[in-house]
Amino acid sequence: MNAKASHCERCGTGLSAYREEGRERSRCGACGFVAYGNPTPVVAAIVEHEDGHVVLARGKGWPEKMFGLVTGFLEAGETPEEGVLREVNEELGLRGEVVGLVGVYAFTARNELIVAYHVRAEGPITVGEELEEIKRVPIARLRPWPFGTGEAVRDWLARRG
């Protein structure tokens, strides 16, 4: 999660709050650096896996019944498409293909910008180190949730009819 910075990333001096353009910002009194607190880009995959199922994942430390899409932070030097395919491979052991962009969603609770894709993959799943478990849900039984990647599921299902 993106925490608000308390020290300057340039010189290490403590940051002070001020208002600019109607927003609260943090500025370094020593060097003038402004910490904007921009959102972190996250990629998410609606993984359509063999026989009309979508793979949902439960991360380590998540509540027992909480599942979501395969997600991860976009890394330097990769496109969002490359990043989402990397995450599908790391978390599920699958090679996938991007079918299309589902949408871009602000997840303000975590100061993230989610870039969600529909990814088609096949083969045996190997649960990665970051996950506690996965479940395969028939598309006909898939239901969106009211936050985070659930908005992408809602939009994807709506487009399917």
VOPAGU-2260 file (C-alpha; in pm, 1 decimal, decimal comma):
REM VOPAGU-2260
SITE   aa  ch    i         X         Y         Z
SITE  MET   A    0       0,0       0,0       0,0
SITE  ASN   A    1     114,2     350,2     -75,8
SITE  ALA   A    2     181,2     526,7     254,3
SITE  LYS   A    3     209,7     903,0     266,7
SITE  ALA   A    4     576,7    1001,5     266,5
SITE  SER   A    5     710,5    1171,4     578,2
SITE  HIS   A    6    1062,9    1247,0     455,1
SITE  CYS   A    7    1204,9    1392,0     136,0
SITE  GLU   A    8    1319,8    1127,3    -109,7
SITE  ARG   A    9    1593,6    1363,2    -233,9
SITE  CYS   A   10    1759,5    1484,7      87,6
SITE  GLY   A   11    1589,4    1303,0     377,5
SITE  THR   A   12    1454,1    1616,1     548,5
SITE  GLY   A   13    1107,9    1592,3     705,2
SITE  LEU   A   14     820,5    1702,6     481,2
SITE  SER   A   15     566,5    1970,2     572,0
SITE  ALA   A   16     202,6    1978,0     462,3
SITE  TYR   A   17      69,1    2265,0     250,7
SITE  ARG   A   18    -227,1    2323,8      19,9
SITE  GLU   A   19    -189,8    2371,7    -353,8
SITE  GLU   A   20    -465,3    2376,4    -615,6
SITE  GLY   A   21    -714,7    2266,0    -351,4
SITE  ARG   A   22    -515,9    1955,8    -257,3
SITE  GLU   A   23    -298,3    1875,8      39,9
SITE  ARG   A   24      61,4    1819,2     -62,6
SITE  SER   A   25     389,4    1762,3     119,2
SITE  ARG   A   26     696,2    1974,9      54,3
SITE  CYS   A   27    1055,5    1965,3     174,3
SITE  GLY   A   28    1157,9    2289,7     343,9
SITE  ALA   A   29    1526,0    2224,5     268,4
SITE  CYS   A   30    1530,4    2151,0    -105,2
SITE  GLY   A   31    1174,9    2233,0    -218,5
SITE  PHE   A   32    1089,9    1883,3    -341,4
SITE  VAL   A   33     712,3    1821,6    -358,1
SITE  ALA   A   34     587,0    1471,0    -274,0
SITE  TYR   A   35     266,5    1442,0    -475,8
SITE  GLY   A   36     174,8    1094,1    -354,2
SITE  ASN   A   37      80,4     977,1    -702,5
SITE  PRO   A   38    -103,0     643,3    -721,5
SITE  THR   A   39      88,4     323,3    -786,7
SITE  PRO   A   40       1,0     138,5   -1109,2
SITE  VAL   A   41    -134,2    -213,1   -1055,2
SITE  VAL   A   42    -221,9    -466,2   -1324,3
SITE  ALA   A   43    -512,3    -707,1   -1279,2
SITE  ALA   A   44    -614,4   -1013,3   -1479,0
SITE  ILE   A   45    -954,8   -1163,5   -1529,2
SITE  VAL   A   46    -806,0   -1503,5   -1608,2
SITE  GLU   A   47   -1038,5   -1707,5   -1825,8
SITE  HIS   A   48    -916,4   -2063,8   -1781,5
SITE  GLU   A   49   -1033,4   -2374,5   -1967,4
SITE  ASP   A   50   -1398,5   -2476,5   -1979,9
SITE  GLY   A   51   -1544,5   -2129,5   -1920,2
SITE  HIS   A   52   -1404,4   -2063,8   -1572,9
SITE  VAL   A   53   -1240,8   -1755,5   -1420,2
SITE  VAL   A   54    -957,9   -1802,6   -1171,8
SITE  LEU   A   55    -987,9   -1605,4    -848,3
SITE  ALA   A   56    -700,5   -1581,7    -602,1
SITE  ARG   A   57    -672,1   -1543,9    -224,8
SITE  GLY   A   58    -351,7   -1373,3    -117,1
SITE  LYS   A   59    -156,8   -1478,5     189,4
SITE  GLY   A   60    -297,6   -1313,6     499,5
SITE  TRP   A   61    -634,9   -1238,1     338,5
SITE  PRO   A   62    -957,8   -1336,0     516,4
SITE  GLU   A   63   -1061,1   -1695,3     443,2
SITE  LYS   A   64   -1350,6   -1612,3     210,4
SITE  MET   A   65   -1192,7   -1314,7      30,0
SITE  PHE   A   66   -1086,0   -1382,3    -326,4
SITE  GLY   A   67    -997,2   -1140,2    -603,2
SITE  LEU   A   68    -832,8   -1115,9    -940,4
SITE  VAL   A   69    -468,1   -1192,9   -1001,1
SITE  THR   A   70    -294,8    -859,5    -943,9
SITE  GLY   A   71      49,4    -711,7    -905,2
SITE  PHE   A   72     249,5    -393,5    -930,9
SITE  LEU   A   73     363,9    -281,7   -1272,2
SITE  GLU   A   74     743,7    -299,4   -1281,8
SITE  ALA   A   75     983,5     -49,2   -1435,9
SITE  GLY   A   76    1045,9    -104,0   -1805,4
SITE  GLU   A   77     742,5    -321,0   -1877,6
SITE  THR   A   78     418,4    -241,2   -2050,7
SITE  PRO   A   79      93,4    -308,5   -1864,8
SITE  GLU   A   80      29,3    -602,4   -2100,4
SITE  GLU   A   81     371,1    -751,7   -2019,6
SITE  GLY   A   82     312,3    -691,8   -1649,7
SITE  VAL   A   83     -25,6    -864,4   -1637,8
SITE  LEU   A   84     110,2   -1168,9   -1823,9
SITE  ARG   A   85     409,0   -1181,1   -1585,2
SITE  GLU   A   86     173,2   -1176,6   -1285,2
SITE  VAL   A   87     -42,7   -1455,7   -1431,3
SITE  ASN   A   88     272,0   -1662,4   -1479,6
SITE  GLU   A   89     416,3   -1585,8   -1132,4
SITE  GLU   A   90      93,7   -1642,9    -940,8
SITE  LEU   A   91     -66,1   -1925,1   -1141,4
SITE  GLY   A   92     220,8   -2076,8   -1341,3
SITE  LEU   A   93      24,9   -2014,0   -1660,9
SITE  ARG   A   94     121,0   -1865,0   -1994,1
SITE  GLY   A   95    -158,0   -1642,0   -2111,7
SITE  GLU   A   96    -263,0   -1412,2   -2389,8
SITE  VAL   A   97    -418,0   -1070,2   -2343,8
SITE  VAL   A   98    -762,4   -1071,4   -2502,6
SITE  GLY   A   99    -824,1    -704,5   -2430,6
SITE  LEU   A  100    -826,8    -414,2   -2189,7
SITE  VAL   A  101   -1125,7    -424,6   -1953,2
SITE  GLY   A  102   -1068,5     -79,4   -1803,5
SITE  VAL   A  103    -873,2     148,4   -1572,3
SITE  TYR   A  104    -998,9     199,4   -1216,3
SITE  ALA   A  105    -901,2     429,5    -931,0
SITE  PHE   A  106    -863,9     231,5    -607,3
SITE  THR   A  107    -833,0     528,5    -374,4
SITE  ALA   A  108    -839,6     319,6     -55,2
SITE  ARG   A  109    -489,6     195,4    -145,5
SITE  ASN   A  110    -381,0     490,3    -364,3
SITE  GLU   A  111    -356,2     260,1    -665,4
SITE  LEU   A  112    -457,3     280,8   -1029,2
SITE  ILE   A  113    -576,1     -60,5   -1150,3
SITE  VAL   A  114    -529,5    -147,7   -1517,3
SITE  ALA   A  115    -744,5    -457,3   -1574,6
SITE  TYR   A  116    -720,2    -701,5   -1863,1
SITE  HIS   A  117    -906,4   -1007,8   -1983,4
SITE  VAL   A  118    -644,2   -1281,9   -2012,5
SITE  ARG   A  119    -705,8   -1626,2   -2162,8
SITE  ALA   A  120    -486,1   -1909,4   -2030,9
SITE  GLU   A  121    -481,0   -2286,3   -2027,9
SITE  GLY   A  122    -289,4   -2568,8   -1869,5
SITE  PRO   A  123    -232,0   -2687,2   -1514,4
SITE  ILE   A  124    -229,0   -2419,9   -1243,5
SITE  THR   A  125      61,9   -2398,1   -1001,1
SITE  VAL   A  126     -22,7   -2169,5    -707,8
SITE  GLY   A  127     256,7   -1914,1    -656,6
SITE  GLU   A  128     425,5   -1807,7    -331,3
SITE  GLU   A  129     212,3   -1492,2    -287,2
SITE  LEU   A  130    -115,8   -1683,9    -286,7
SITE  GLU   A  131    -287,3   -1888,8     -19,2
SITE  GLU   A  132    -524,1   -2059,0    -262,6
SITE  ILE   A  133    -721,0   -2018,1    -584,9
SITE  LYS   A  134   -1065,8   -2114,8    -699,3
SITE  ARG   A  135   -1208,2   -2162,9   -1044,6
SITE  VAL   A  136   -1553,2   -2009,3   -1082,9
SITE  PRO   A  137   -1781,6   -2081,4   -1380,8
SITE  ILE   A  138   -1837,3   -1753,5   -1564,8
SITE  ALA   A  139   -2215,0   -1795,8   -1521,5
SITE  ARG   A  140   -2167,4   -1792,0   -1140,5
SITE  LEU   A  141   -1910,1   -1509,2   -1125,9
SITE  ARG   A  142   -2034,9   -1203,7    -935,2
SITE  PRO   A  143   -1856,5    -868,8    -896,1
SITE  TRP   A  144   -1768,2    -722,3    -556,7
SITE  PRO   A  145   -1812,5    -353,2    -471,4
SITE  PHE   A  146   -1449,2    -238,6    -453,7
SITE  GLY   A  147   -1107,2    -269,0    -615,4
SITE  THR   A  148   -1094,2    -522,8    -897,0
SITE  GLY   A  149   -1464,7    -601,6    -856,3
SITE  GLU   A  150   -1543,5    -303,3   -1077,9
SITE  ALA   A  151   -1348,4    -466,3   -1361,4
SITE  VAL   A  152   -1540,3    -792,3   -1312,8
SITE  ARG   A  153   -1867,6    -595,4   -1325,1
SITE  ASP   A  154   -1772,1    -424,9   -1652,8
SITE  TRP   A  155   -1638,1    -743,9   -1811,1
SITE  LEU   A  156   -1954,2    -936,8   -1727,1
SITE  ALA   A  157   -2174,1    -652,2   -1858,3
SITE  ARG   A  158   -1993,4    -657,8   -2194,0
SITE  ARG   A  159   -2040,3   -1033,1   -2220,5
SITE  GLY   A  160   -2418,3    -983,2   -2200,5
